[in-house]
Each structure stands twice: as structure tokens, then as C-alpha cells.
Amino acid sequence: MSNNNSNDKREPMLTTIMPLLVVSNAAVAIEFYMKAFGATEVERYEMGDGKLGAKLSIDGAEFCVGDEEPEFNNLCPERIGGSPVRLVLTVDDPDTVFNRALGAGATQVCPVTTEETWRIGKLTDPYGHIWEIGHQLAE
């Protein structure tokens, strides 16, 4: 929503969307995403009761990872029987990233292939989140 107050000198805020991947063990999951996708840790959040979360970045694409909090209905895919969401990670070399993720513990759903205008493959990370890794081909 825009603010029409002429005294407000702030720049318009950029609209973004940042997924939060709820997992059963954030400390281990953070290490997986760093190893599998080359993510870097931007911030870490101590949430109490030994739970934690972090903001991660893959070449500037940010996402969060956090321990599940059933009391707030933040449940991991393992608890709800799978994930209804797919994350599409667009990279220059999907074959390398896909294979690195498999080596880090992900499970292949569909191998990297060329489909119509994409070079893409699908995997599930060890926490039940579904990732498509690929890039659009030149037309």
C-alpha cells in the first residue's frame, strides 16, 4: 500500500517474497543447504528452547530455514506428509548443482533433462522440500 503523506521522504519499499523452509533440525539443514546449493548464511536467529532459524542466500536469492514450531502451526513436510510447494532454483549449471545436492543427501525425483525450453531436474531435500533445479534455454 502506498503512503500519500508528502512529508514521508522514504524510498518506496521493494516488494519481495521469501520462502521459509520449516525443518525438523535447522542446524543440520543449514549445513545441507550450504553444501548442496552453495548457500551462505546471512543471519542466524536463536528462537529459544534450542530452536534456531537462519536467513540464507544462494547468489543473492534469499530464503529462510527454521526449526518447526507446532505451537504456531509451523510444521515440517515430514510431519504433514509431504510438501505442496516446489522451489525452482535457476542456475547456470543445473547438472552440477543437482549432482552436488544428491551428493549432500538429496533424493532424485526426476533427473536433469531437457524439456521443451528448460534444462531441469527435480529432487527432494532430506527435510521433504521439493526443488526443481534448472534454467531456461535460449530460444
Protein Blocks (a to p, Z undefined) as FASTA:
>chain_A
ZZfbfklmcdcdddddddddddfblklmmmmmmmmnopacfbdcdebjhiacddddeehi
acddddddfknopacfklnopafbdcddddfblmlmmmmmmmnopacfbdcddehjaccd
ddddfkopacdddddddZZ
